[in-house]
Amino acid sequence: MSDHNGHLVQTRRAFLWSVPVSLMGVVVLSPAAFSSDDGGIYDPSIPREWTFVRFVSKGRAADLTAQIDDKVISFVDNAVSQYMARAPGLYSLTVNGKSEELAIEPSQFLTIVLDPSSAKSVIIHDNFTQDPAKCSLALYNITKQPLSLTALAKRTPVLENVASLSGASRAVNAVSIDLNVEASGEILKSFRKTLLRRRSVTSIFVFSEKPDDILLTLAAAKN
């Protein structure tokens, strides 16, 4: 798997849970804590050709309303939605009353950035590893400047020069590690002892340079 955007691997994995993670570690919630739509994501009977989609608000989502067809999109921490599984086809995506056509292709993972000030949303094609012994680590840049992700005190590069309104990911070993979000050589925020789990996706969303606007989430695959 490459460490930049590319075509999606043709695979299917059901996500057991997807939650925000604090600096102190994983916040574990039961699936019952999520909406009924999320329940279908964890169902292993989801057809292989269906696609997992999640939505991100370009700014904090307190004043944003969005829906895909007749399904209202709910955001965690006013920022990122849970994954939802959708069959391939054409959908209507409505953001603050403005509608656009959303074409969903088979067997993909999509992160869609919603921006009420723009005529069209930004679609990021996620490229996650198929290796069951590894996990995926992703960085999403919702700011206007390039960002990088480094590891440990020596700031070893993990993902470099992720462009504005884009995302990047790579396969990594399942370990507990310190991660740093950087811009122009300066650390914006560090996540200490981040637990990277096998068959999971750890995502860091950067909405601004403020530490409170940098969010880490974890989605784990059902065994």
Disulfide bonds with the S-S distance in Angstrom:
none
